[in-house]
């Protein structure tokens, strides 16, 4: 029997504990490994620098800051990411991230799964195979 596939490692940067718990449940049910979650900008930067990560979901607003520095770090490492937001899409992202994928809040399992599968086509969850 072939070895079980290694689950993709997904960094979650989200300052809402309720949304973090929902994303954690979604990752668990899809068979993905959660990195973090990071609830502060400092935690997100630390994890983005040091952890093995396959993809990331970054809340645009982390407390009083934005997640741009984390996104830049992930770009430097070649790690795909999507921003998450509940705000208007036309005023959220700076020009340097204008083509970045965006996952709208509130999260739904199908939307999270589709976004990660778009970022990592090889990461199709075992449930969707």
C-alpha positions, -999 to +999 in steps of 0.1 A: +000+000+000+014+034-009+023+057+020-004+082+031+001+116+014+016+143+036-011+169+044-004+204+033+007+228+060-016+259+060-006+290+079-036+308+094-032+345+104-065+357+119-071+378+150-107+367+156-107+337+179-141+326+165-129+327+129-096+310+139-115+281+156-138+278+125-107+277+102-091+252+124-121+229+123-122+233+085-086+224+081-090+194+104-120+182+084-102+186+051-071+167+064-048+197+063-022+205+090-026+239+106+004+261+112-003+285+140-027+300+141-012+335+145-034+360+162-009+389+161+013+404+134+044+394+154+033+358+156+025+357+119+059+371+110+076+346+133+057+316+118+061+329+082+099+331+087+105+299+105+079+272+098+075+249+068+044+262+051+027+251+019+001+279+017-014+307+039-046+325+046-039+360+059-064+383+075-059+417+060-063+435+093-045+421+123-054+443+153-043+478+143-020+465+116-022+450+081-007+417+071+014+432+042+048+423+058+037+387+062+026+386+026+059+400+014+078+375+035+057+346+020+063+360-015+101+360-008+098+323+003+077+314-028+047+304-006+013+310-021-012+329+000-046+345-001-059+374+019-091+371+039-114+400+046-149+411+052-143+446+038-150+460+004-126+445-021-120+477-040-103+495-011-085+468+007-053+458-010-023+480-019-013+480-055+016+456-050-009+429-040-036+438-065-036+404-081-036+384-049-065+360-043-091+371-017-113+348+004-143+367+017-156+364+052-177+348+066-159+315+057-176+285+043-160+251+041-164+249+003-148+284-002-118+276+020-113+242+003-115+258-032-091+286-023-064+262-009-069+239-039-064+269-062-032+279-043-020+243-042-036+222-068-018+192-054-034+198-020-068+184-029-082+171+004-087+134+007-125+140+009-125+156-025-105+129-043 
